Amino acid sequence: MTGRAGFEKPQDCVVVVSLRDTGGIALQLHSKQESMFGNTIRACAQACLEELGVKNAAVEIQDFGSLDFVIRARLKTAVDRARRANHE
């Protein structure tokens, strides 16, 4: 029930999503630019998770200067992989 996406390279991010049955969304963000962009990254991640219908998950984002569309793409891929792992 865990999916991972992304690379530890500049302008990318690594996203790990662990789907669970209860507990809501627990989001951990690791970024050198967290003081400037942390709230924006969190809002982007929350909006993407809502669009995907994810209500209960532990999400870890390691940011390396990625833009919002990269964060969204990595989140969508990680959620898809976690859902597929759940069905195997």
C-alpha positions in Angstrom: 0.0 0.0 0.0 3.0 2.3 -0.6 3.9 4.0 -3.8 7.0 6.0 -4.6 7.8 8.4 -7.5 10.5 10.9 -8.4 14.3 11.3 -8.3 16.8 13.1 -6.1 17.8 15.5 -8.8 17.6 19.3 -9.1 14.1 20.6 -10.0 12.5 17.3 -9.0 11.0 15.7 -5.9 10.7 12.3 -4.3 7.2 11.4 -3.1 6.3 8.4 -1.0 2.6 7.7 -0.3 1.4 5.1 2.1 -2.4 4.6 1.9 -4.2 3.7 5.1 -7.7 3.2 6.3 -8.0 6.0 8.9 -6.1 9.0 10.3 -6.5 11.6 7.6 -3.6 13.1 5.6 -0.3 13.3 7.4 2.1 15.3 5.2 5.9 15.5 5.8 7.8 18.0 3.8 11.6 18.1 3.5 12.9 21.1 1.5 15.7 23.6 1.7 13.2 26.2 0.6 10.6 25.3 3.1 10.6 28.6 4.8 9.7 30.4 1.5 7.6 27.8 -0.4 6.5 25.3 2.3 2.9 26.5 2.5 2.6 26.6 -1.3 3.9 23.0 -1.6 1.6 21.8 1.1 -1.4 23.4 -0.5 -0.5 22.0 -3.9 -0.1 18.5 -2.4 -3.4 18.7 -0.4 -5.3 19.9 -3.5 -3.9 17.1 -5.6 -4.7 14.5 -3.0 -8.3 15.8 -2.8 -8.6 15.6 -6.6 -7.4 12.0 -6.5 -9.9 11.1 -3.7 -7.2 10.3 -1.1 -8.6 10.9 2.4 -6.2 8.8 4.5 -2.5 8.6 3.8 1.0 9.3 5.1 2.7 11.4 2.5 6.4 12.3 2.5 7.8 14.8 0.0 11.5 15.5 -0.4 11.7 18.6 -2.5 14.8 19.5 -4.6 13.4 22.8 -6.1 10.5 21.3 -8.1 7.6 23.3 -9.5 4.0 22.6 -8.7 3.3 20.6 -11.9 6.2 18.2 -10.9 4.8 17.8 -7.4 1.4 17.0 -8.8 2.8 14.5 -11.3 4.9 12.7 -8.7 1.9 12.6 -6.3 -0.4 11.1 -8.9 2.1 8.5 -9.9 2.9 7.5 -6.2 -0.8 7.3 -5.4 -1.4 5.1 -8.5 1.4 2.8 -7.6 0.2 2.5 -4.0 -3.3 1.6 -5.2 -1.9 -1.0 -7.6 0.2 -2.4 -4.8 -2.9 -2.7 -2.7 -4.6 -4.9 -5.4 -1.7 -7.3 -5.8 
